[in-house]
């Protein structure tokens, strides 16, 4: 298995923006879901799902908490998925993870919004938002 590789994290002030990138490779087909999750550092919480996208058709799925602020996109030629994050607040501080899962034949793209299905995980990239 090839794990996703994230980049683009960093520090930004409240109200700022960041774009995260993730290379998702190792699939010989394009029926793949690619998603972004985050985990607040220092707190015992599960990873929070943010957004998912279907590589073939581009269908997008979002958690209610980030709709309107975060946008997921992909560049299939680069095997890369992006997360554009706008209007950031300190509550967005955390470790951001990219994940992927291949869909079996006949599975619907809507499964990209079923966050429990994601199987391959990157190492994460850290985002810090200061007030």
C-alpha positions as CSV (number, residue, x, y, z in Angstrom):
1,X,0.0,0.0,0.0
2,X,1.1,3.5,-0.8
3,X,0.2,6.0,1.9
4,X,-1.0,9.5,1.1
5,X,1.5,12.3,1.6
6,X,0.3,15.6,2.9
7,X,1.9,19.0,2.6
8,X,1.0,22.7,3.0
9,X,0.4,23.0,6.8
10,X,1.8,25.9,8.7
11,X,0.9,28.9,10.9
12,X,-1.6,31.5,10.0
13,X,-3.5,34.3,11.8
14,X,-7.2,34.3,12.4
15,X,-9.1,35.0,9.2
16,X,-6.3,33.7,7.0
17,X,-6.3,30.9,4.5
18,X,-4.2,27.9,3.8
19,X,-4.2,25.3,1.1
20,X,-3.3,21.7,1.9
21,X,-2.1,19.3,-0.7
22,X,-2.0,15.5,-0.7
23,X,-0.5,13.1,-3.2
24,X,-2.7,10.0,-3.4
25,X,-1.0,7.3,-5.5
26,X,-0.9,3.5,-5.7
27,X,-4.2,2.9,-7.3
28,X,-4.4,1.5,-10.8
29,X,-8.0,2.7,-11.2
30,X,-9.8,6.0,-10.6
31,X,-12.8,4.9,-8.5
32,X,-11.1,6.3,-5.4
33,X,-12.3,8.4,-2.6
34,X,-9.9,11.0,-1.2
35,X,-10.6,12.9,2.0
36,X,-9.4,15.2,4.6
37,X,-9.7,14.8,8.4
38,X,-8.3,16.6,11.4
39,X,-7.5,16.0,15.0
40,X,-7.1,18.6,17.7
41,X,-3.7,18.2,19.2
42,X,-3.4,17.5,22.9
43,X,-7.0,16.4,23.3
44,X,-8.5,12.9,23.3
45,X,-10.9,13.2,20.4
46,X,-11.5,11.2,17.4
47,X,-10.4,12.4,14.0
48,X,-13.0,14.8,12.6
49,X,-14.0,14.3,9.0
50,X,-13.9,17.4,6.9
51,X,-14.4,16.7,3.2
52,X,-14.2,14.0,0.6
53,X,-14.1,13.8,-3.1
54,X,-14.5,11.1,-5.7
55,X,-11.5,11.0,-8.0
56,X,-13.3,9.9,-11.2
57,X,-16.3,12.2,-11.2
58,X,-15.3,14.9,-8.7
59,X,-18.3,14.6,-6.5
60,X,-17.7,16.5,-3.3
61,X,-18.8,15.8,0.3
62,X,-18.5,18.0,3.3
63,X,-19.0,17.9,7.0
64,X,-21.5,20.5,8.2
65,X,-18.8,22.1,10.3
66,X,-16.8,23.3,7.4
67,X,-19.3,23.9,4.6
68,X,-18.8,27.3,3.1
69,X,-15.3,27.7,4.5
70,X,-13.4,24.7,3.2
71,X,-13.3,23.5,-0.4
72,X,-11.9,20.2,-1.6
73,X,-10.7,19.7,-5.1
74,X,-8.4,17.4,-7.1
75,X,-6.0,17.3,-10.0
76,X,-6.1,13.8,-11.4
77,X,-3.1,14.4,-13.6
78,X,-1.0,15.0,-10.5
79,X,-2.8,12.5,-8.3
80,X,-3.3,15.3,-5.9
81,X,-6.2,16.3,-3.7
82,X,-6.4,19.8,-2.2
83,X,-8.1,21.4,0.8
84,X,-8.6,25.1,0.5
85,X,-9.3,26.5,4.0
86,X,-10.6,30.1,4.4
87,X,-11.6,32.3,7.3
88,X,-9.5,30.2,9.7
89,X,-10.0,30.5,13.5
90,X,-7.9,29.1,16.4
91,X,-10.5,26.2,16.6
92,X,-9.2,25.0,13.3
93,X,-5.8,24.3,14.8
94,X,-4.8,20.7,14.7
95,X,-3.2,17.9,12.7
96,X,-4.7,17.5,9.2
97,X,-4.7,14.1,7.6
98,X,-5.4,12.9,4.1
99,X,-6.9,9.5,3.6
100,X,-8.1,7.4,0.7
101,X,-10.0,4.3,-0.2
102,X,-10.7,2.5,-3.4
103,X,-14.2,1.7,-4.3
104,X,-15.2,-1.8,-5.6
105,X,-17.0,-2.1,-8.9
106,X,-20.6,-1.0,-8.6
107,X,-20.1,1.0,-5.4
108,X,-21.6,4.5,-5.5
109,X,-19.5,7.7,-5.2
110,X,-21.7,8.8,-2.3
111,X,-19.6,6.4,-0.2
112,X,-16.9,9.0,-0.3
113,X,-19.0,10.7,2.3
114,X,-19.0,7.7,4.5
115,X,-16.1,8.6,6.6
116,X,-15.6,5.3,8.2
117,X,-14.6,3.7,4.9
118,X,-11.3,5.5,4.5
119,X,-8.4,3.1,4.9
120,X,-5.1,4.6,3.8
121,X,-3.9,7.4,6.0
122,X,-1.1,9.9,5.6
123,X,1.2,11.1,8.4
124,X,-0.5,14.4,8.7
125,X,0.4,18.1,8.4
126,X,0.1,20.5,11.2
127,X,-2.0,23.7,11.0
128,X,-1.8,26.4,13.7
129,X,-4.1,29.4,13.7
130,X,-3.3,32.2,16.1
131,X,-5.6,34.9,17.4
